[in-house]
Amino acid sequence: MFASAGQEAFFEGHVHALRVLGGVPRGRVRYDNLKAAVAQVLGLSRARVETDRWIAFRSHFGIESFYCRPGIDGAHEKGGVEGQIGYFRRNHFTPVPEVSSLAELNEMVEQWDLRDGRRRIGSRPRTIDEYFAVEQPLLLPLPTEPFETGRVFTPRVDRYSQITVRTNRYSVPVRLIGKRVRVVLHASHLVVYDQNVEVARHERLIAKAGCRLDLDHYLEALIRKPGAFPGATALEQARSAGRFTPIHDAWWTQARKVHGERDGTRALIEVLLLGRHIPHEHLVAGLATALRAGALTADAVALEARKAAQAEDEPVPGLPATGPGGPSGTVTFLHEWKLAHLPPDTRPLPSVTPYDQLLRRHRTSGGAQREEEAQ
């Protein structure tokens, strides 16, 4: 299932269905007169002017399309499909399932589909899966080369470090301002490329005139102008998405008290830049530990975040545990950490006894010389 109903979703749904089937049907596939496939219906006949991308798609997979008559005249031509949709809706979508994401709903649909394959229709002697096992070897093989189901755009990045795709705006890194980038729009997300290198990925906006900003794209500009950080739209969206947590806010508040408004905000931005190399959950753990210890620098947060990452893998000698049950609010300085990793020194402690003997000889020879002078 997809949040959008455009041509990209139509193509991606086909790709997923053909992969599940394990091949392409040899016979004709019935379609309604949807805009993703049909550009124009030519009278009451079955002749259609198909869209260019749909012609390319079905030619790639070897699909033979067959279109139902429009309106009530073609209602009987798709009764079986409508009946199965009604069965699935009544048995699985009534009442409407409560999920936290579309991915969770799709996982549920996959499980329902597997269970439906084990049922019998009416009084038939075999299950759906058993009947399909007879037909599956008759399918045409899937093509080896993939088909790009997304739609490609080449917008120019504006002075706000944003691009416009289908009336919606998305952020990209500020270094790309003024450049033209390549965007591949999929059913649920879009990917931005600069010279074939992925530079941004966003969840697709469905409504019109929306805006989706990634705070990370603006950090290089904000560290030069930290005064713009508190009121940034990207910051509000990061809060709403849960990427900028209350721990971030608490650390930021303390940093501003200690370092001042400007330097405290710059310190927080330096911490956010660490997120490009450190996983988000480890960075939040490092912020929490550094906050309890009163260590309000990006270096301290980086050290505690790496300790949290190491604690998940295996205990590190010389480093206190930072996971559940371990001591909290501790900061290990870098030189202490290095000393803890040195091999044990088994050499005996140095002695100054030989030098004491030289001192005694010096005093003895000095006294004899003074006696000779006195005589």
C-alpha positions as YAML, in Angstrom:
chain: A
units: angstrom
residues:
- id: 1
  name: MET
  ca: [0.00, 0.00, 0.00]
- id: 2
  name: PHE
  ca: [1.16, 3.54, -0.74]
- id: 3
  name: ALA
  ca: [0.30, 6.97, 0.56]
- id: 4
  name: SER
  ca: [0.00, 8.31, -3.00]
- id: 5
  name: ALA
  ca: [-2.00, 7.02, -5.95]
- id: 6
  name: GLY
  ca: [0.18, 8.32, -8.78]
- id: 7
  name: GLN
  ca: [1.89, 6.49, -11.60]
- id: 8
  name: GLU
  ca: [4.92, 5.78, -9.39]
- id: 9
  name: ALA
  ca: [2.72, 3.80, -6.97]
- id: 10
  name: PHE
  ca: [1.08, 2.00, -9.92]
- id: 11
  name: PHE
  ca: [4.48, 0.86, -11.19]
- id: 12
  name: GLU
  ca: [5.92, -0.06, -7.77]
- id: 13
  name: GLY
  ca: [2.80, -2.08, -7.00]
- id: 14
  name: HIS
  ca: [3.30, -4.01, -10.22]
- id: 15
  name: VAL
  ca: [6.96, -4.73, -9.44]
- id: 16
  name: HIS
  ca: [6.09, -6.00, -5.96]
- id: 17
  name: ALA
  ca: [3.21, -8.15, -7.23]
- id: 18
  name: LEU
  ca: [5.31, -9.74, -9.99]
- id: 19
  name: ARG
  ca: [8.09, -10.54, -7.54]
- id: 20
  name: VAL
  ca: [5.63, -12.21, -5.17]
- id: 21
  name: LEU
  ca: [4.15, -14.22, -8.06]
- id: 22
  name: GLY
  ca: [7.61, -15.14, -9.29]
- id: 23
  name: GLY
  ca: [6.91, -14.31, -12.94]
- id: 24
  name: VAL
  ca: [4.74, -12.48, -15.47]
- id: 25
  name: PRO
  ca: [1.32, -13.78, -16.62]
- id: 26
  name: ARG
  ca: [1.35, -15.13, -20.17]
- id: 27
  name: GLY
  ca: [-2.22, -14.08, -20.92]
- id: 28
  name: ARG
  ca: [-3.81, -10.68, -20.97]
- id: 29
  name: VAL
  ca: [-4.02, -8.65, -17.77]
- id: 30
  name: ARG
  ca: [-7.28, -6.74, -17.26]
- id: 31
  name: TYR
  ca: [-7.13, -3.06, -16.33]
- id: 32
  name: ASP
  ca: [-9.60, -0.34, -15.61]
- id: 33
  name: ASN
  ca: [-9.14, 2.93, -17.48]
- id: 34
  name: LEU
  ca: [-6.90, 4.56, -14.87]
- id: 35
  name: LYS
  ca: [-4.92, 7.69, -15.78]
- id: 36
  name: ALA
  ca: [-1.59, 6.08, -14.85]
- id: 37
  name: ALA
  ca: [-1.95, 3.80, -17.89]
- id: 38
  name: VAL
  ca: [-4.55, 5.36, -20.21]
- id: 39
  name: ALA
  ca: [-4.09, 8.81, -21.70]
- id: 40
  name: GLN
  ca: [-7.30, 8.67, -23.80]
- id: 41
  name: VAL
  ca: [-10.28, 6.34, -24.24]
- id: 42
  name: LEU
  ca: [-11.23, 6.12, -27.92]
- id: 43
  name: GLY
  ca: [-15.01, 5.89, -27.97]
- id: 44
  name: LEU
  ca: [-16.82, 2.72, -26.86]
- id: 45
  name: SER
  ca: [-14.21, 0.38, -28.34]
- id: 46
  name: ARG
  ca: [-11.33, -1.16, -26.45]
- id: 47
  name: ALA
  ca: [-8.77, 0.99, -28.24]
- id: 48
  name: ARG
  ca: [-6.75, 3.17, -25.89]
- id: 49
  name: VAL
  ca: [-4.00, 5.75, -26.15]
- id: 50
  name: GLU
  ca: [-1.60, 4.60, -23.45]
- id: 51
  name: THR
  ca: [0.84, 6.83, -21.58]
- id: 52
  name: ASP
  ca: [4.45, 6.68, -22.75]
- id: 53
  name: ARG
  ca: [5.89, 5.48, -19.43]
- id: 54
  name: TRP
  ca: [3.26, 2.74, -19.13]
- id: 55
  name: ILE
  ca: [4.11, 1.50, -22.63]
- id: 56
  name: ALA
  ca: [7.78, 1.38, -21.62]
- id: 57
  name: PHE
  ca: [6.97, -0.39, -18.35]
- id: 58
  name: ARG
  ca: [4.74, -3.13, -19.74]
- id: 59
  name: SER
  ca: [7.10, -3.65, -22.68]
- id: 60
  name: HIS
  ca: [9.96, -4.16, -20.22]
- id: 61
  name: PHE
  ca: [8.04, -6.86, -18.34]
- id: 62
  name: GLY
  ca: [6.19, -8.31, -21.32]
- id: 63
  name: ILE
  ca: [2.70, -7.51, -20.00]
- id: 64
  name: GLU
  ca: [-0.21, -7.73, -22.45]
- id: 65
  name: SER
  ca: [-2.83, -5.22, -21.34]
- id: 66
  name: PHE
  ca: [-6.60, -5.57, -21.79]
- id: 67
  name: TYR
  ca: [-8.91, -2.68, -20.87]
- id: 68
  name: CYS
  ca: [-12.47, -2.97, -19.62]
- id: 69
  name: ARG
  ca: [-15.22, -0.93, -21.22]
- id: 70
  name: PRO
  ca: [-15.82, 2.34, -19.41]
- id: 71
  name: GLY
  ca: [-18.86, 2.88, -17.23]
- id: 72
  name: ILE
  ca: [-21.61, 0.38, -16.53]
- id: 73
  name: ASP
  ca: [-20.97, -1.48, -19.78]
- id: 74
  name: GLY
  ca: [-17.74, -2.89, -18.41]
- id: 75
  name: ALA
  ca: [-18.87, -3.51, -14.83]
- id: 76
  name: HIS
  ca: [-19.32, -7.26, -15.40]
- id: 77
  name: GLU
  ca: [-15.80, -7.60, -16.83]
- id: 78
  name: LYS
  ca: [-14.07, -7.10, -13.49]
- id: 79
  name: GLY
  ca: [-16.56, -8.65, -11.07]
- id: 80
  name: GLY
  ca: [-14.11, -11.25, -9.78]
- id: 81
  name: VAL
  ca: [-11.52, -8.63, -8.91]
- id: 82
  name: GLU
  ca: [-14.08, -6.41, -7.18]
- id: 83
  name: GLY
  ca: [-15.39, -9.42, -5.26]
- id: 84
  name: GLN
  ca: [-11.96, -10.36, -3.94]
- id: 85
  name: ILE
  ca: [-11.27, -6.74, -2.94]
- id: 86
  name: GLY
  ca: [-14.55, -6.71, -1.02]
- id: 87
  name: TYR
  ca: [-13.67, -10.00, 0.71]
- id: 88
  name: PHE
  ca: [-10.27, -8.68, 1.77]
- id: 89
  name: ARG
  ca: [-11.74, -5.40, 3.03]
- id: 90
  name: ARG
  ca: [-14.49, -7.06, 5.06]
- id: 91
  name: ASN
  ca: [-12.20, -9.64, 6.64]
- id: 92
  name: HIS
  ca: [-9.07, -7.56, 7.29]
- id: 93
  name: PHE
  ca: [-9.95, -3.86, 7.19]
- id: 94
  name: THR
  ca: [-13.15, -4.00, 9.25]
- id: 95
  name: PRO
  ca: [-12.68, -2.47, 11.73]
- id: 96
  name: VAL
  ca: [-9.90, -0.27, 10.38]
- id: 97
  name: PRO
  ca: [-6.57, -1.46, 11.87]
- id: 98
  name: GLU
  ca: [-4.64, 0.96, 14.06]
- id: 99
  name: VAL
  ca: [-0.96, 1.20, 13.06]
- id: 100
  name: SER
  ca: [1.86, 3.65, 13.69]
- id: 101
  name: SER
  ca: [3.21, 3.67, 10.12]
- id: 102
  name: LEU
  ca: [2.44, 2.61, 6.59]
- id: 103
  name: ALA
  ca: [5.29, 0.08, 6.76]
- id: 104
  name: GLU
  ca: [3.61, -1.62, 9.71]
- id: 105
  name: LEU
  ca: [0.33, -1.80, 7.79]
- id: 106
  name: ASN
  ca: [2.07, -3.31, 4.76]
- id: 107
  name: GLU
  ca: [3.64, -5.96, 6.97]
- id: 108
  name: MET
  ca: [0.17, -6.84, 8.27]
- id: 109
  name: VAL
  ca: [-1.18, -7.05, 4.72]
- id: 110
  name: GLU
  ca: [1.66, -9.45, 3.80]
- id: 111
  name: GLN
  ca: [0.73, -11.74, 6.70]
- id: 112
  name: TRP
  ca: [-2.97, -11.64, 5.80]
- id: 113
  name: ASP
  ca: [-2.13, -12.51, 2.21]
- id: 114
  name: LEU
  ca: [-0.08, -15.53, 3.32]
- id: 115
  name: ARG
  ca: [-2.95, -16.76, 5.49]
- id: 116
  name: ASP
  ca: [-5.47, -16.29, 2.67]
- id: 117
  name: GLY
  ca: [-3.33, -18.54, 0.49]
- id: 118
  name: ARG
  ca: [-4.10, -21.44, 2.85]
- id: 119
  name: ARG
  ca: [-7.90, -21.12, 2.60]
- id: 120
  name: ARG
  ca: [-10.32, -22.86, 0.25]
- id: 121
  name: ILE
  ca: [-12.82, -20.94, -1.87]
- id: 122
  name: GLY
  ca: [-16.28, -22.42, -1.43]
- id: 123
  name: SER
  ca: [-16.30, -26.22, -1.74]
- id: 124
  name: ARG
  ca: [-13.18, -26.48, -3.88]
- id: 125
  name: PRO
  ca: [-10.91, -29.37, -2.91]
- id: 126
  name: ARG
  ca: [-7.64, -27.42, -2.94]
- id: 127
  name: THR
  ca: [-6.37, -24.28, -1.30]
- id: 128
  name: ILE
  ca: [-5.45, -21.12, -3.18]
- id: 129
  name: ASP
  ca: [-1.73, -21.88, -2.79]
- id: 130
  name: GLU
  ca: [-2.19, -25.39, -4.15]
- id: 131
  name: TYR
  ca: [-3.95, -24.13, -7.27]
- id: 132
  name: PHE
  ca: [-1.30, -21.46, -7.77]
- id: 133
  name: ALA
  ca: [1.50, -24.06, -7.49]
- id: 134
  name: VAL
  ca: [0.08, -25.64, -10.68]
- id: 135
  name: GLU
  ca: [-0.01, -22.33, -12.56]
- id: 136
  name: GLN
  ca: [3.26, -20.78, -11.36]
- id: 137
  name: PRO
  ca: [5.55, -22.77, -13.72]
- id: 138
  name: LEU
  ca: [3.57, -21.34, -16.65]
- id: 139
  name: LEU
  ca: [4.57, -17.74, -15.82]
- id: 140
  name: LEU
  ca: [7.08, -15.89, -17.97]
- id: 141
  name: PRO
  ca: [10.41, -15.21, -16.23]
- id: 142
  name: LEU
  ca: [11.06, -11.78, -14.77]
- id: 143
  name: PRO
  ca: [13.54, -9.57, -16.65]
- id: 144
  name: THR
  ca: [17.04, -9.45, -15.20]
- id: 145
  name: GLU
  ca: [17.42, -5.67, -15.61]
- id: 146
  name: PRO
  ca: [15.44, -3.48, -13.18]
- id: 147
  name: PHE
  ca: [13.02, -0.80, -14.35]
- id: 148
  name: GLU
  ca: [13.24, 2.66, -12.81]
- id: 149
  name: THR
  ca: [9.73, 3.16, -11.47]
- id: 150
  name: GLY
  ca: [10.41, 6.66, -10.14]
- id: 151
  name: ARG
  ca: [9.87, 9.85, -12.11]
- id: 152
  name: VAL
  ca: [13.00, 11.95, -12.73]
- id: 153
  name: PHE
  ca: [13.16, 15.74, -12.24]
- id: 154
  name: THR
  ca: [16.10, 18.15, -12.51]
- id: 155
  name: PRO
  ca: [15.25, 21.21, -10.37]
- id: 156
  name: ARG
  ca: [17.65, 23.96, -9.39]
- id: 157
  name: VAL
  ca: [18.42, 24.54, -5.69]
- id: 158
  name: ASP
  ca: [17.15, 27.95, -4.56]
- id: 159
  name: ARG
  ca: [18.80, 30.37, -2.13]
- id: 160
  name: TYR
  ca: [17.02, 28.72, 0.79]
- id: 161
  name: SER
  ca: [18.74, 25.41, -0.05]
- id: 162
  name: GLN
  ca: [15.46, 23.89, -1.22]
- id: 163
  name: ILE
  ca: [14.10, 22.27, -4.38]
- id: 164
  name: THR
  ca: [10.51, 22.22, -5.63]
- id: 165
  name: VAL
  ca: [9.00, 18.93, -6.79]
- id: 166
  name: ARG
  ca: [5.29, 18.70, -7.63]
- id: 167
  name: THR
  ca: [4.52, 21.99, -5.77]
- id: 168
  name: ASN
  ca: [6.26, 20.72, -2.60]
- id: 169
  name: ARG
  ca: [9.63, 21.93, -1.28]
- id: 170
  name: TYR
  ca: [12.41, 19.74, 0.10]
- id: 171
  name: SER
  ca: [15.77, 20.70, 1.61]
- id: 172
  name: VAL
  ca: [19.22, 19.74, 0.33]
- id: 173
  name: PRO
  ca: [22.71, 20.55, 1.74]
- id: 174
  name: VAL
  ca: [23.54, 24.25, 1.60]
- id: 175
  name: ARG
  ca: [26.66, 23.62, -0.49]
- id: 176
  name: LEU
  ca: [24.34, 22.86, -3.44]
- id: 177
  name: ILE
  ca: [22.70, 26.30, -3.54]
- id: 178
  name: GLY
  ca: [22.45, 27.45, -7.17]
- id: 179
  name: LYS
  ca: [23.23, 24.01, -8.62]
- id: 180
  name: ARG
  ca: [20.90, 21.78, -10.61]
- id: 181
  name: VAL
  ca: [20.33, 18.34, -9.07]
- id: 182
  name: ARG
  ca: [18.62, 15.13, -10.17]
- id: 183
  name: VAL
  ca: [15.58, 13.96, -8.23]
- id: 184
  name: VAL
  ca: [13.96, 10.52, -8.46]
- id: 185
  name: LEU
  ca: [10.40, 10.68, -7.13]
- id: 186
  name: HIS
  ca: [9.02, 7.37, -5.84]
- id: 187
  name: ALA
  ca: [5.60, 6.53, -4.43]
- id: 188
  name: SER
  ca: [6.61, 7.02, -0.78]
- id: 189
  name: HIS
  ca: [9.90, 8.92, -0.89]
- id: 190
  name: LEU
  ca: [12.25, 10.90, -3.11]
- id: 191
  name: VAL
  ca: [16.02, 10.75, -3.52]
- id: 192
  name: VAL
  ca: [18.23, 13.70, -4.54]
- id: 193
  name: TYR
  ca: [21.50, 13.10, -6.44]
- id: 194
  name: ASP
  ca: [24.40, 15.39, -7.19]
- id: 195
  name: GLN
  ca: [26.51, 13.86, -10.00]
- id: 196
  name: ASN
  ca: [25.16, 10.36, -9.20]
- id: 197
  name: VAL
  ca: [25.96, 10.73, -5.49]
- id: 198
  name: GLU
  ca: [22.98, 10.61, -3.12]
- id: 199
  name: VAL
  ca: [22.86, 13.84, -1.10]
- id: 200
  name: ALA
  ca: [19.33, 13.82, 0.38]
- id: 201
  name: ARG
  ca: [16.40, 11.49, 0.97]
- id: 202
  name: HIS
  ca: [12.94, 12.59, 2.11]
- id: 203
  name: GLU
  ca: [9.58, 11.04, 2.78]
- id: 204
  name: ARG
  ca: [7.28, 12.17, -0.01]
- id: 205
  name: LEU
  ca: [4.76, 14.89, 0.77]
- id: 206
  name: ILE
  ca: [1.26, 14.04, -0.45]
- id: 207
  name: ALA
  ca: [-0.53, 17.37, 0.04]
- id: 208
  name: LYS
  ca: [0.29, 20.39, -2.11]
- id: 209
  name: ALA
  ca: [2.49, 23.36, -1.18]
- id: 210
  name: GLY
  ca: [4.13, 21.47, 1.68]
- id: 211
  name: CYS
  ca: [7.67, 21.79, 2.99]
- id: 212
  name: ARG
  ca: [9.97, 19.12, 4.42]
- id: 213
  name: LEU
  ca: [13.31, 20.26, 5.84]
- id: 214
  name: ASP
  ca: [16.24, 18.30, 7.29]
- id: 215
  name: LEU
  ca: [18.07, 20.19, 10.04]
- id: 216
  name: ASP
  ca: [21.35, 18.50, 9.10]
- id: 217
  name: HIS
  ca: [21.31, 20.22, 5.70]
- id: 218
  name: TYR
  ca: [21.61, 23.67, 7.32]
- id: 219
  name: LEU
  ca: [24.23, 23.07, 10.03]
- id: 220
  name: GLU
  ca: [27.18, 24.55, 8.07]
- id: 221
  name: ALA
  ca: [25.23, 27.79, 7.65]
- id: 222
  name: LEU
  ca: [23.84, 27.84, 11.19]
- id: 223
  name: ILE
  ca: [27.24, 27.37, 12.84]
- id: 224
  name: ARG
  ca: [28.31, 30.64, 11.20]
- id: 225
  name: LYS
  ca: [25.07, 32.35, 12.24]
- id: 226
  name: PRO
  ca: [23.98, 30.62, 15.47]
- id: 227
  name: GLY
  ca: [21.47, 33.37, 16.20]
- id: 228
  name: ALA
  ca: [19.21, 31.96, 13.46]
- id: 229
  name: PHE
  ca: [19.13, 28.51, 15.04]
- id: 230
  name: PRO
  ca: [16.36, 28.95, 17.69]
- id: 231
  name: GLY
  ca: [13.78, 30.13, 15.17]
- id: 232
  name: ALA
  ca: [14.69, 27.80, 12.31]
- id: 233
  name: THR
  ca: [11.81, 25.93, 10.66]
- id: 234
  name: ALA
  ca: [14.08, 22.93, 10.23]
- id: 235
  name: LEU
  ca: [14.55, 22.83, 14.03]
- id: 236
  name: GLU
  ca: [10.79, 22.73, 14.61]
- id: 237
  name: GLN
  ca: [10.38, 19.91, 12.12]
- id: 238
  name: ALA
  ca: [13.23, 18.00, 13.78]
- id: 239
  name: ARG
  ca: [11.42, 18.37, 17.14]
- id: 240
  name: SER
  ca: [8.16, 17.15, 15.64]
- id: 241
  name: ALA
  ca: [9.88, 14.14, 14.08]
- id: 242
  name: GLY
  ca: [11.59, 13.24, 17.36]
- id: 243
  name: ARG
  ca: [15.11, 13.79, 16.04]
- id: 244
  name: PHE
  ca: [15.68, 16.79, 18.31]
- id: 245
  name: THR
  ca: [14.85, 15.32, 21.70]
- id: 246
  name: PRO
  ca: [14.24, 16.89, 25.15]
- id: 247
  name: ILE
  ca: [17.79, 15.78, 26.03]
- id: 248
  name: HIS
  ca: [19.07, 18.00, 23.22]
- id: 249
  name: ASP
  ca: [17.06, 20.89, 24.65]
- id: 250
  name: ALA
  ca: [18.30, 20.30, 28.21]
- id: 251
  name: TRP
  ca: [21.95, 20.12, 27.12]
- id: 252
  name: TRP
  ca: [21.48, 23.24, 24.99]
- id: 253
  name: THR
  ca: [19.95, 25.15, 27.92]
- id: 254
  name: GLN
  ca: [22.88, 24.31, 30.20]
- id: 255
  name: ALA
  ca: [25.41, 25.10, 27.48]
- id: 256
  name: ARG
  ca: [23.92, 28.58, 27.02]
- id: 257
  name: LYS
  ca: [24.06, 29.21, 30.77]
- id: 258
  name: VAL
  ca: [27.73, 28.26, 30.93]
- id: 259
  name: HIS
  ca: [29.09, 29.52, 27.59]
- id: 260
  name: GLY
  ca: [26.61, 32.25, 26.71]
- id: 261
  name: GLU
  ca: [23.87, 32.38, 24.09]
- id: 262
  name: ARG
  ca: [26.07, 32.42, 21.00]
- id: 263
  name: ASP
  ca: [28.82, 30.01, 22.05]
- id: 264
  name: GLY
  ca: [26.37, 27.63, 23.74]
- id: 265
  name: THR
  ca: [24.31, 27.38, 20.57]
- id: 266
  name: ARG
  ca: [27.44, 26.88, 18.49]
- id: 267
  name: ALA
  ca: [28.47, 24.05, 20.84]
- id: 268
  name: LEU
  ca: [25.10, 22.36, 20.25]
- id: 269
  name: ILE
  ca: [25.49, 22.68, 16.48]
- id: 270
  name: GLU
  ca: [28.92, 21.03, 16.78]
- id: 271
  name: VAL
  ca: [27.19, 18.17, 18.62]
- id: 272
  name: LEU
  ca: [24.59, 17.88, 15.85]
- id: 273
  name: LEU
  ca: [27.38, 17.68, 13.28]
- id: 274
  name: LEU
  ca: [28.63, 14.59, 15.13]
- id: 275
  name: GLY
  ca: [25.40, 12.90, 14.05]
- id: 276
  name: ARG
  ca: [26.89, 12.43, 10.57]
- id: 277
  name: HIS
  ca: [29.35, 9.91, 12.00]
- id: 278
  name: ILE
  ca: [27.68, 8.65, 15.19]
- id: 279
  name: PRO
  ca: [24.29, 6.85, 15.31]
- id: 280
  name: HIS
  ca: [21.46, 8.94, 16.69]
- id: 281
  name: GLU
  ca: [20.74, 6.73, 19.72]
- id: 282
  name: HIS
  ca: [24.40, 6.74, 20.77]
- id: 283
  name: LEU
  ca: [24.61, 10.50, 20.37]
- id: 284
  name: VAL
  ca: [21.56, 10.98, 22.60]
- id: 285
  name: ALA
  ca: [23.11, 8.66, 25.19]
- id: 286
  name: GLY
  ca: [26.32, 10.69, 25.05]
- id: 287
  name: LEU
  ca: [24.37, 13.92, 25.52]
- id: 288
  name: ALA
  ca: [22.57, 12.52, 28.56]
- id: 289
  name: THR
  ca: [25.79, 11.32, 30.23]
- id: 290
  name: ALA
  ca: [27.65, 14.54, 29.47]
- id: 291
  name: LEU
  ca: [24.73, 16.58, 30.81]
- id: 292
  name: ARG
  ca: [24.73, 14.69, 34.12]
- id: 293
  name: ALA
  ca: [28.48, 15.22, 34.43]
- id: 294
  name: GLY
  ca: [28.28, 18.91, 33.51]
- id: 295
  name: ALA
  ca: [30.53, 18.34, 30.47]
- id: 296
  name: LEU
  ca: [29.14, 20.88, 28.02]
- id: 297
  name: THR
  ca: [31.48, 20.47, 25.06]
- id: 298
  name: ALA
  ca: [31.14, 18.58, 21.80]
- id: 299
  name: ASP
  ca: [34.33, 16.62, 22.56]
- id: 300
  name: ALA
  ca: [32.87, 15.27, 25.80]
- id: 301
  name: VAL
  ca: [29.64, 14.28, 24.05]
- id: 302
  name: ALA
  ca: [31.60, 12.51, 21.30]
- id: 303
  name: LEU
  ca: [33.62, 10.53, 23.85]
- id: 304
  name: GLU
  ca: [30.56, 9.48, 25.83]
- id: 305
  name: ALA
  ca: [28.69, 8.56, 22.63]
- id: 306
  name: ARG
  ca: [31.54, 6.29, 21.53]
- id: 307
  name: LYS
  ca: [31.62, 4.71, 24.98]
- id: 308
  name: ALA
  ca: [27.89, 4.01, 24.70]
- id: 309
  name: ALA
  ca: [28.47, 2.39, 21.31]
- id: 310
  name: GLN
  ca: [31.31, 0.24, 22.70]
- id: 311
  name: ALA
  ca: [29.22, -0.78, 25.71]
- id: 312
  name: GLU
  ca: [26.63, -2.32, 23.37]
- id: 313
  name: ASP
  ca: [29.26, -4.47, 21.66]
- id: 314
  name: GLU
  ca: [31.60, -5.61, 24.45]
- id: 315
  name: PRO
  ca: [33.15, -4.20, 27.63]
- id: 316
  name: VAL
  ca: [36.29, -2.18, 27.04]
- id: 317
  name: PRO
  ca: [39.08, -2.49, 29.68]
- id: 318
  name: GLY
  ca: [39.64, 0.74, 31.49]
- id: 319
  name: LEU
  ca: [36.28, 2.24, 30.57]
- id: 320
  name: PRO
  ca: [33.35, 2.25, 33.02]
- id: 321
  name: ALA
  ca: [30.10, 0.79, 31.74]
- id: 322
  name: THR
  ca: [27.55, 3.33, 30.53]
- id: 323
  name: GLY
  ca: [24.69, 0.95, 29.89]
- id: 324
  name: PRO
  ca: [21.91, -0.08, 32.30]
- id: 325
  name: GLY
  ca: [23.31, -0.82, 35.74]
- id: 326
  name: GLY
  ca: [26.59, 1.03, 35.11]
- id: 327
  name: PRO
  ca: [27.68, 4.26, 36.77]
- id: 328
  name: SER
  ca: [26.13, 7.40, 35.36]
- id: 329
  name: GLY
  ca: [27.36, 10.92, 34.98]
- id: 330
  name: THR
  ca: [31.03, 10.03, 34.49]
- id: 331
  name: VAL
  ca: [33.46, 11.45, 31.95]
- id: 332
  name: THR
  ca: [36.73, 9.69, 31.15]
- id: 333
  name: PHE
  ca: [39.36, 12.01, 29.75]
- id: 334
  name: LEU
  ca: [41.28, 10.98, 26.67]
- id: 335
  name: HIS
  ca: [44.71, 10.67, 28.36]
- id: 336
  name: GLU
  ca: [43.20, 8.45, 31.06]
- id: 337
  name: TRP
  ca: [41.60, 6.25, 28.43]
- id: 338
  name: LYS
  ca: [44.93, 5.88, 26.61]
- id: 339
  name: LEU
  ca: [46.78, 5.04, 29.84]
- id: 340
  name: ALA
  ca: [44.18, 2.38, 30.63]
- id: 341
  name: HIS
  ca: [45.00, 0.64, 27.33]
- id: 342
  name: LEU
  ca: [48.80, 0.50, 27.87]
- id: 343
  name: PRO
  ca: [50.27, -2.94, 28.73]
- id: 344
  name: PRO
  ca: [51.22, -3.47, 32.40]
- id: 345
  name: ASP
  ca: [54.74, -2.30, 33.35]
- id: 346
  name: THR
  ca: [56.50, -5.22, 35.13]
- id: 347
  name: ARG
  ca: [59.89, -3.55, 35.40]
- id: 348
  name: PRO
  ca: [61.28, -2.93, 38.95]
- id: 349
  name: LEU
  ca: [61.08, 0.56, 40.32]
- id: 350
  name: PRO
  ca: [64.24, 2.63, 39.75]
- id: 351
  name: SER
  ca: [66.73, 2.88, 42.66]
- id: 352
  name: VAL
  ca: [69.16, 5.71, 43.58]
- id: 353
  name: THR
  ca: [71.38, 3.50, 45.80]
- id: 354
  name: PRO
  ca: [74.37, 3.55, 43.39]
- id: 355
  name: TYR
  ca: [74.27, 7.34, 43.43]
- id: 356
  name: ASP
  ca: [74.28, 7.33, 47.25]
- id: 357
  name: GLN
  ca: [77.50, 5.30, 47.17]
- id: 358
  name: LEU
  ca: [79.12, 7.94, 44.96]
- id: 359
  name: LEU
  ca: [78.12, 10.59, 47.46]
- id: 360
  name: ARG
  ca: [79.76, 8.66, 50.32]
- id: 361
  name: ARG
  ca: [82.99, 8.28, 48.31]
- id: 362
  name: HIS
  ca: [82.96, 11.98, 47.56]
- id: 363
  name: ARG
  ca: [82.58, 12.87, 51.23]
- id: 364
  name: THR
  ca: [85.38, 10.43, 52.26]
- id: 365
  name: SER
  ca: [87.88, 11.71, 49.69]
- id: 366
  name: GLY
  ca: [87.03, 15.27, 50.53]
- id: 367
  name: GLY
  ca: [87.72, 14.73, 54.26]
- id: 368
  name: ALA
  ca: [91.14, 13.12, 53.61]
- id: 369
  name: GLN
  ca: [92.16, 16.00, 51.42]
- id: 370
  name: ARG
  ca: [91.32, 18.55, 54.11]
- id: 371
  name: GLU
  ca: [93.41, 16.62, 56.68]
- id: 372
  name: GLU
  ca: [96.47, 16.70, 54.38]
- id: 373
  name: GLU
  ca: [96.09, 20.45, 53.92]
- id: 374
  name: ALA
  ca: [95.87, 20.91, 57.71]
- id: 375
  name: GLN
  ca: [99.17, 19.08, 58.24]
...
